[in-house]
Amino acid sequence: MTLPAPSETSTCLVTGASSGIGADLARQLCQRGHGVTLVARREDRLSSLADELSSAYRVRVEVLVADLTDASARANLAPAIYERGLNVELLVNNAGFSTTGPAHRADHEREISMIRTDVEAVVDLCSLFLPDMVQRGRGAVLNVASTAAFQPLPGQAGYAASKAFVLSYSHAIRAELRATGVTVTTLCPGPVRTEFAEMAGFTDGDLEGSLPKLMWQSSAQVARAAIEGLERGRAVVIPGIPNRIAACLGYITPREILLPIVARQHPSLRR
């Protein structure tokens, strides 16, 4: 088992924990007896989830409100955790969002915010918490990417590129950490019915027509596959056989064949 056993002085730090995959990852961890530290911007949702988890599983749950686009907010996370006498045994970099549409029409500030959340925050938090894990000789990181990491994605160019970075970065640091007692797993879900799609600008009609129904999974299914893969020490977890096939095809198909097809099908480029 690569996920360290629960203890009174350890916590699992879960970013983007206020809804969707993040909330269900926290539930999976609490079911296994782990204390969790929930991080997101929406305090009301975090507090509600914390009450649910502590009541249902009798574990310790902390709430830290932070906007991960803000470097100073990220820097404050470690002191806030250490002040409670806790060590981060598992870091879950789940926070993220996507923009949609052609890059030349993008909202500049939102594009940069996406990169800060999806890329910069992942590197920042790994850099903050990995040194202590290595010193203790145990720990784990779960970085959330996407099946979009395996191919360019016209209509979500910055998002797919961000997730490709997360996948590459995770593979590299996993190799660096070999024999340290610290592992890194990358979660690459396919389409999931959460608020993520709505925030990205997709309508219900877009979702129904964009991808086959057999590729869609619930956030609970994705979270369960992620934690089980983490426990087994898997390098990459792609929940669902159809999504594993799609990721493989996206990776090996020549770009001159793949990208025109993807561009024609992407909802934001059809409008």
C-alpha positions in Angstrom: 0.0 0.0 0.0 1.5 3.3 -1.1 -1.0 5.5 0.8 0.4 6.0 4.3 -1.8 4.7 7.1 -3.9 7.3 9.0 -2.5 8.8 12.1 -3.4 11.6 14.6 -0.7 13.8 13.2 -1.3 13.3 9.4 -3.7 14.8 7.0 -4.7 14.5 3.3 -4.7 17.9 1.7 -7.4 18.0 -1.0 -7.7 21.1 -3.2 -10.8 21.9 -5.1 -12.7 20.0 -2.5 -16.0 22.0 -2.4 -17.7 19.9 -5.1 -17.4 17.2 -7.7 -14.4 14.9 -7.8 -12.6 16.8 -5.0 -15.5 16.3 -2.6 -15.8 12.6 -3.5 -12.0 12.1 -3.2 -12.4 13.5 0.4 -15.2 11.0 1.0 -13.2 8.1 -0.2 -10.3 9.1 2.1 -12.5 9.6 5.1 -14.1 6.2 4.5 -10.6 4.7 4.9 -10.1 6.5 8.2 -8.0 9.4 7.0 -8.2 12.9 8.3 -8.6 15.5 5.6 -7.9 19.2 5.0 -10.3 20.7 2.5 -9.2 23.6 0.4 -11.3 25.7 -2.0 -12.7 29.2 -2.3 -16.3 28.5 -1.2 -16.3 28.4 2.6 -20.0 27.5 2.9 -19.6 24.4 0.8 -16.4 23.4 2.5 -18.0 23.7 5.9 -21.0 21.7 4.9 -18.8 18.9 3.5 -16.7 19.0 6.7 -19.8 18.5 8.8 -20.9 15.6 6.6 -17.5 13.9 6.8 -16.8 14.3 10.5 -20.3 13.1 11.3 -20.4 10.1 9.0 -16.8 8.9 9.5 -15.7 10.3 12.9 -12.5 11.7 11.4 -10.7 15.0 11.8 -11.6 17.5 9.1 -10.1 21.0 8.6 -11.3 23.7 6.3 -8.9 26.2 4.7 -10.4 28.8 2.4 -8.0 29.8 -0.4 -8.0 30.9 -4.0 -5.2 28.9 -5.6 -4.7 31.4 -8.4 -3.1 33.6 -5.6 0.5 32.7 -4.8 0.3 34.2 -1.3 -2.8 32.2 -0.5 -0.9 29.0 -1.5 2.1 30.0 0.6 -0.2 30.3 3.6 -1.4 26.7 3.4 1.7 25.0 4.8 1.9 27.3 7.9 -1.8 26.8 8.6 -1.4 23.0 8.5 1.8 22.9 10.5 0.3 25.2 13.2 -2.3 22.5 13.8 0.5 20.0 14.4 -0.2 18.1 11.2 1.9 16.7 8.4 0.6 16.3 4.8 0.9 12.6 4.0 -1.2 12.9 0.9 -1.3 15.9 -1.4 -4.3 15.9 -3.8 -3.9 18.6 -6.5 -7.5 18.5 -7.8 -8.4 22.2 -8.2 -8.7 23.3 -11.7 -11.0 24.6 -14.4 -11.2 25.0 -18.2 -12.0 27.8 -20.6 -13.6 27.1 -24.0 -13.5 28.6 -27.4 -10.8 29.7 -29.8 -7.7 31.2 -28.3 -7.9 34.4 -30.3 -11.3 35.2 -28.7 -10.3 34.2 -25.2 -10.8 36.3 -22.1 -7.2 37.1 -21.2 -7.6 37.3 -17.4 -9.5 34.0 -17.3 -6.9 32.2 -19.5 -4.1 33.3 -17.2 -6.1 32.3 -14.1 -6.6 28.9 -15.6 -2.8 28.4 -16.0 -2.2 29.6 -12.5 -4.7 27.1 -11.1 -4.1 24.1 -13.4 -0.3 24.4 -13.7 1.3 26.9 -11.3 -0.6 25.7 -8.2 0.3 22.0 -8.9 4.0 22.8 -9.1 3.9 25.2 -6.2 2.1 22.8 -3.8 4.4 19.9 -4.8 7.4 22.1 -4.2 6.0 23.1 -0.8 5.1 19.6 0.6 7.3 17.1 -1.2 10.5 18.0 0.8 8.9 17.0 4.1 7.5 13.8 2.7 10.9 12.8 1.4 12.5 13.6 4.7 10.0 11.4 6.5 10.4 8.7 4.0 6.7 8.3 3.2 3.9 10.2 1.4 1.9 10.3 -1.8 0.8 12.8 -4.4 -2.3 12.5 -6.5 -2.3 15.0 -9.4 -5.6 15.4 -11.3 -5.1 15.7 -15.1 -7.5 14.5 -17.8 -7.8 12.3 -20.8 -7.3 15.7 -22.6 -3.6 15.4 -21.5 -3.1 12.8 -24.3 -3.8 15.0 -27.3 -4.2 18.7 -28.2 -7.8 19.9 -28.0 -9.0 22.7 -30.3 -11.6 24.6 -28.4 -9.9 24.0 -25.1 -6.3 24.5 -26.2 -5.0 26.0 -22.9 -6.8 23.4 -20.8 -5.5 20.3 -22.7 -2.0 21.8 -22.7 -2.2 22.4 -18.9 -3.2 18.8 -18.3 -0.4 17.5 -20.6 2.0 19.5 -18.4 0.5 17.9 -15.3 0.9 14.4 -16.7 4.5 15.0 -17.9 5.5 16.7 -14.6 3.9 13.9 -12.6 5.7 11.2 -14.5 9.0 13.0 -14.1 8.8 13.6 -10.3 7.6 10.0 -9.8 10.9 8.8 -11.4 12.9 11.3 -9.2 11.2 10.0 -6.1 11.9 6.3 -6.7 13.2 4.6 -3.5 12.3 7.6 -1.3 9.0 6.1 0.0 7.0 8.8 -1.8 4.8 8.0 -4.8 3.0 10.1 -7.4 -0.1 9.1 -9.2 -1.9 11.0 -12.0 -5.6 10.8 -12.4 -6.9 11.3 -16.0 -10.7 11.2 -16.0 -12.8 11.4 -19.1 -16.1 13.3 -19.1 -17.6 13.6 -15.6 -21.0 15.2 -14.8 -20.0 17.9 -12.4 -20.1 21.7 -12.2 -16.8 21.7 -14.1 -18.6 21.6 -17.5 -21.0 24.3 -16.6 -18.1 26.6 -15.4 -16.3 25.9 -18.7 -19.2 27.2 -20.6 -20.8 24.0 -21.9 -24.6 23.7 -22.1 -26.7 20.6 -21.4 -27.1 20.2 -25.1 -23.4 20.4 -25.7 -22.8 17.7 -23.2 -25.4 15.3 -24.6 -24.1 15.6 -28.1 -20.3 15.9 -27.5 -19.3 12.4 -26.3 -20.9 8.9 -26.2 -22.8 8.1 -23.0 -20.7 5.1 -22.2 -17.7 7.5 -21.6 -19.4 9.5 -18.9 -18.8 8.7 -15.3 -20.0 10.0 -11.9 -17.5 11.9 -9.7 -17.9 9.1 -7.1 -16.8 6.4 -9.7 -13.8 8.5 -10.6 -12.8 9.2 -7.0 -13.1 5.5 -6.1 -10.9 4.5 -9.0 -8.4 7.2 -8.1 -7.9 6.2 -4.5 -7.8 2.5 -5.4 -5.1 3.2 -8.0 -3.2 5.3 -5.6 -3.2 2.5 -3.0 -1.8 0.2 -5.7 1.0 2.6 -6.6 -0.3 3.1 -10.1 1.5 5.8 -12.2 -1.7 6.8 -14.1 -5.3 6.1 -13.5 -7.9 6.4 -16.3 -11.3 5.4 -15.0 -13.4 3.4 -17.5 -12.3 1.2 -20.3 -13.9 3.5 -23.0 -11.8 6.4 -21.7 -8.6 4.3 -21.7 -9.2 3.4 -25.3 -10.0 7.0 -26.3 -6.8 8.3 -24.5 -4.7 5.7 -26.3 -6.2 6.6 -29.7 -5.8 10.3 -29.0 -2.1 9.7 -28.2 -1.2 7.6 -31.2 -3.4 9.1 -34.0 -1.4 11.4 -36.4 -2.2 15.0 -35.6 -3.0 15.9 -39.1 -5.8 13.3 -39.0 -7.0 13.8 -35.5 -7.1 17.6 -35.0 -9.5 18.6 -37.9 -12.0 16.0 -36.6 -11.8 17.2 -33.0 -12.1 20.8 -34.2 -15.3 20.1 -36.2 -16.8 18.2 -33.2 -16.0 20.6 -30.3 -19.1 22.4 -29.2 -17.4 25.8 -28.7 -16.1 25.8 -32.3 -19.4 24.7 -33.8 -21.4 27.7 -32.4 
